[in-house]
Amino acid sequence: MSGEAISRRTFMAAASVGAMGMACPAGTAFSATVAGTARPALLGGPRIRTRPFPGWPVWDPEAEEHVLSILRSGNWFRGSGNTVTQFEKAYAELLGAKRALCVVNGTNALLTALHMLDVGVGDEVIVSPYTFIATYNVVLQSCALPVFADTDPATMQIDPNKIEARITERTRAILPVHILGQPANLDRILAIAKKHNLVVIEDACQAWLGEWRGRKLGTVGDLGCFSFQNSKHLPCGEGGAVVGNDDDLMDRAHAFHNCGRAYGGMKATSGYPIVGTNRRMTEYQAAILLSQMKRLVADTARRRENAAYLDARLKDIPGILPQKIYEGGRGAYHLYAFRVKPQALGLSRGRFMEALRAEGIPCSGGYGPQYKDGLIEDALNSKNFKRSFPAERLKSYREELVYPENDRLCTEAVWFTQNLLLGTKQDMDDIANAVTKVYENRDKLA
């Protein structure tokens, strides 16, 4: 785990059990001056933290009776119970959406949304390159091209100024990702989509209770998608949801996720009137989610408060640039992120993170330029893609895989996982003091 490229989920698991960072007893935080004069832990000095940050996920013992009652009943399938339906209604109400549909994970939520909005063979989808790999995979699995618009490094979101140049006659959708739990610029994205008659699918898989102009993320576009994977703010191991405000569309989505069986206002012309698949959530997963949802609002408020405090502590350190949020947006902080400018900081990002971990602060370098990985070529060389796109389009697409701002961000970003933000103000001081200590000892560490 010493390298810069640590996967988000591996990093999250390590941070949760304290394997990458430990904490100090209350009342022993360094001031900026003490942090600067103390010998760096990487060079044999005392660590700022010697005990773990808060772990994740957090089990609620009060949920055990409900979960056990479902397990003992044998009604684990949603068709035999009402717990999934109960959670769907509660989650839609929490978000201010008309409907929610639970599925097996966030990836399948995205696949369902793409299918329901008729994105498929030969289409193109505008998407951010700075995202978890699932956002790439679902477009490719739909036999469509993920056409990337470069990243705005300050916000780490898709740059709305780069979108229109990527639109072609094949473009069907824009798939903004509210990455790290912070909002993409939905005003600009929705205006572009309206101008070009495109659908908008929000990847809010890291953005529960994030907001855009007072509306919850995932409820602003045509459809929104969420993940309930183990590291997420609302976890049940694996799970996901599609949310929307169009009853006809959501009825068809429900039918699609349930083997094509008619649902709601659909006309049941036969037992299976549409092509479907099985993406149903189980009853006991929904019971866990109902329990976890009890803490979501309070946890979100704490993350926001601690993130604002960290911003204030870190923003004046030379070479440290906290992630910005667009005006009108409100973050959920699945990850707390900042950029490191090595020339101003006086250290490479790799050396900075090595020194920060030595002080007991778990951190990661985040995503790499995944469009340079083998999955793109693997898809383009498949029979499906060769049949679905002209050879000249695949050739020009390969030539377009150049995103300098995203490449730069991938070499500058530093992440803290969301469980660190569930700590106390003392914990935030330890993080900020550790960063200060590393900075003020940069000459010794370089």
Stockholm file with secondary structure:
# STOCKHOLM 1.0

chainA/1-446         MSGEAISRRTFMAAASVGAMGMACPAGTAFSATVAGTARPALLGGPRIRTRPFPGWPVWDPEAEEHVLSILRSGNWFRGSGNTVTQFEKAYAELLGAKRALCVVNGTNALLTALHMLDVGVGDEVIVSPYTFIATYNVVLQSCALPVFADTDPATMQIDPNKIEARITERTRAILPVHILGQPANLDRILAIAKKHNLVVIEDACQAWLGEWRGRKLGTVGDLGCFSFQNSKHLPCGEGGAVVGNDDDLMDRAHAFHNCGRAYGGMKATSGYPIVGTNRRMTEYQAAILLSQMKRLVADTARRRENAAYLDARLKDIPGILPQKIYEGGRGAYHLYAFRVKPQALGLSRGRFMEALRAEGIPCSGGYGPQYKDGLIEDALNSKNFKRSFPAERLKSYREELVYPENDRLCTEAVWFTQNLLLGTKQDMDDIANAVTKVYENRDKLA
#=GR chainA/1-446 SS CCSSCCCHHHHHHHHHHTSSCCCCCTTCCCCHHHHHHSCCGGGTCCCSCCSCCCCSSCCCGGGHHHHHHHHHHTCCBGGGCSHHHHHHHHHHHHHTCSEEEEESCHHHHHHHHHHHTTCCTTCEEEECSSSCHHHHHHHHHTTCEEEECCEETTTTEECGGGTGGGCCTTEEEEECBCGGGCCCCHHHHHHHHHHHTCEEEEECTTCTTCEETTEETTSSSSEEEEECCTTSSSCSSSCEEEEESCHHHHHHHHHHHBTTCCCTTSCCSSSCCSCCCBCCCBHHHHHHHHHHHHHHHHHHHHHHHHHHHHHHHHTTSTTEEECCCCTTEECCCSEEEEEECHHHHTSCHHHHHHHHHHTTCCCBCCCCCGGGSHHHHHHHTSHHHHHHSCHHHHHHHHHTCCCHHHHHHHHHEEEEEGGGGGSCHHHHHHHHHHHHHHHHTHHHHC
#=GC SS_cons         CCSSCCCHHHHHHHHHHTSSCCCCCTTCCCCHHHHHHSCCGGGTCCCSCCSCCCCSSCCCGGGHHHHHHHHHHTCCBGGGCSHHHHHHHHHHHHHTCSEEEEESCHHHHHHHHHHHTTCCTTCEEEECSSSCHHHHHHHHHTTCEEEECCEETTTTEECGGGTGGGCCTTEEEEECBCGGGCCCCHHHHHHHHHHHTCEEEEECTTCTTCEETTEETTSSSSEEEEECCTTSSSCSSSCEEEEESCHHHHHHHHHHHBTTCCCTTSCCSSSCCSCCCBCCCBHHHHHHHHHHHHHHHHHHHHHHHHHHHHHHHHTTSTTEEECCCCTTEECCCSEEEEEECHHHHTSCHHHHHHHHHHTTCCCBCCCCCGGGSHHHHHHHTSHHHHHHSCHHHHHHHHHTCCCHHHHHHHHHEEEEEGGGGGSCHHHHHHHHHHHHHHHHTHHHHC
//
